[in-house]
Amino acid sequence: MSKNNKKARNHRINEITKGIFTVLEKDPKKGFTYKQIAERIGVTDANERNQLIKRLTQLKEKKRIIEETRGHYRALPSTKTYHTGRVDITGRGNAYIIVDGIDEDVFVPFNKLNKAFHKDTVEVYIFPKRKGKKLEGEITRVVERNKTNFVGIVDMQKTFAFVRPSDFRMYTDIFVPKDKIKGAENGDKVVVEITEWPDNTDSPFGTIIDVLGKPGEHQTEIHSILAEYGLPYEFPSEVEQYANTLDTSIKSEEIAKRRDMREVLTFTIDPKDAKDFDDALSFEVLDNGNYEIGIHIADVSHYLQPDTLLDEEAYNRATSVYLVDRVVPMLPEVLSNNACSLRPNEEKYTFSAIFELNDKAQIQNQWFGRTVIDSNERFAYEEAQHIIEHGNGDIPTEISIRGKAYSVSEEVVKATLTMDKLAKIMRSKRMDQGAISFDKVEVRFNLNENNEPESVYFKEAMDANKLIEEFMLLANRKVAEFIGKQKPKKTFVYRTHADPDEDKLIALNSIISRFGHKLDFKDKKSISASLNQLLEDVKGQKEQNLVDTLAIRSMSKAIYTTDNIGHYGLAFDYYTHFTSPIRRYPDVMVHRLLQHYLDNGKSVKEEIYEDKCKHSSDMESLAANAERDSIKYMQIKFMQDHQDQEFVGVISGVTEWGIYVEIIENKCEGMVRIRDIKGDYYIFDEKEYAIVGERTKKTYQLGDEVVVMVKNTDLIKRHLDFSLIGKNE
């Protein structure tokens, strides 16, 4: 036998051996015949089959595998240590596995992903650590898929199709047989469900379950954003039908069970384009000179009964989703915009927190329970702001939501000005106690009738916004306190916010020092005070949005839980969400639990509510991602019409592949790729948050002002690329 033939034969025996272990270790508790192993590793001819049988016998004799019954082979009991974790796939196709209890994430190269996708829960084997190297491992099996539905583009073949997923972290296309195409055409954007991934195939198999439309069209792209996060864009017909059969009339026998507030001055203050008004304030001066202020919240739980079709749908959604051009509501319109909307001059059922306050904003008395109200007025924030700033009730045409100038009664003016004064005292008290003031600038678009963005504007909180915010915070805090302080302990839904991670704060301090700012780490209160000072100092500065964003990222994420650890950002020991049950399911749970305990009910099962809290937190996170994506989409759409214009921007991020630049005048963020920067070869300096020219030593650093032009806009991938003109000298 020639040397080459022998080498080839040995190589094939090694391949067969590897194949045997792959099959047996994949399902270690199961026995396999030689025929089953042959089929799985692609051994077909007689000669190789004989080699396989011979190798099985040798491995058994060497005690490397077990023959548990005649002709059935099984892997040895494993001595490997396996861990369960969550997959985080990078832009390059490799992954890191986040394992609870292990500080360092486990690196898994692309060829050891074993069919796992981004955010799947997997079992990972961690290799023995080599000195100075990062933790590495391989995925041994997928424990649970994060999702099986993906958005992608159809690539039609003669008798089948492939769907190429839009998500760059999805590394494989999906094979769809012709009978599972659901009328999709070549190039359509669709939702495909993965149904199986057979062992010997390169691609998973799937079924198209929804055709979204042509890529780049507005409706297609907005529906794609929702579909990517598994968020619905319409209610199932049976849910709509159920909602439409609800009796939403106001009944005298129901009023008799409630505290009647219909004669008390009551009004709503909301955004001018709001369609649902879920909170109202009432105001009354008491005989002793104190003020009785009611925070009245739509009584959604009166209509939304547990264990109904409608309740199940609301729970699954858990939140309304606010996209740039629409709201995807948690509840059907019959409730959200009609029965539960506290419109003026309509009697409405409400759940209320009512406080007696003195002129120092100190609480003298409180009351919680079900009420009925009849709102006198509806104001936009701009109108309430005008009353606060001018001290009178003459609303000019240009800000009037009634389309003409009008005057507000002296009673309403006095109520607004008094509540503004009390709100400012409460806010000041919160800040003194260590609350953080995140008044982040929000990007908004003026859209034409075709949903094209005509201009960008920024929404900032005015005194009128802060007035409403303070009274909502008061109701949320006091409801949480009322239940949280009861003995024995009662299960309740809290909104908690853990202390910030010190490492993240140190990293933030390093970045802000470039702009001449610093944090004070002496103690918890000093950190809060210096964070507030930082946020105040950057207002109106070029670095404001960058610093605001980085400061928020350094914070922990607020979540819903039954385990009350307080709320760091608000500096409250007890906090919940009580004030928005039209758009948040946790508020519905809070209303139900509050009434249950007001009726002297026993503490409910904590585990059930903890699961519901986790689901609500997860859905809130998905909704926030969808909202961000819709803003990004609209920013790219806006920038398409500004291709030949130069913009001044701030470097908002630096990576090994490029720099991110945020345009100062409209907050649109895009990327300048390193390979596109002319005149030098640039290297990423991780410690300095910079890229440095190898020859010229020219530096582009986080926070630098630069001039850019639009190079490329991709609505489908939601990418915005800039060309770098240079520094803004």
Disulfide bonds with the S-S distance in Angstrom:
none
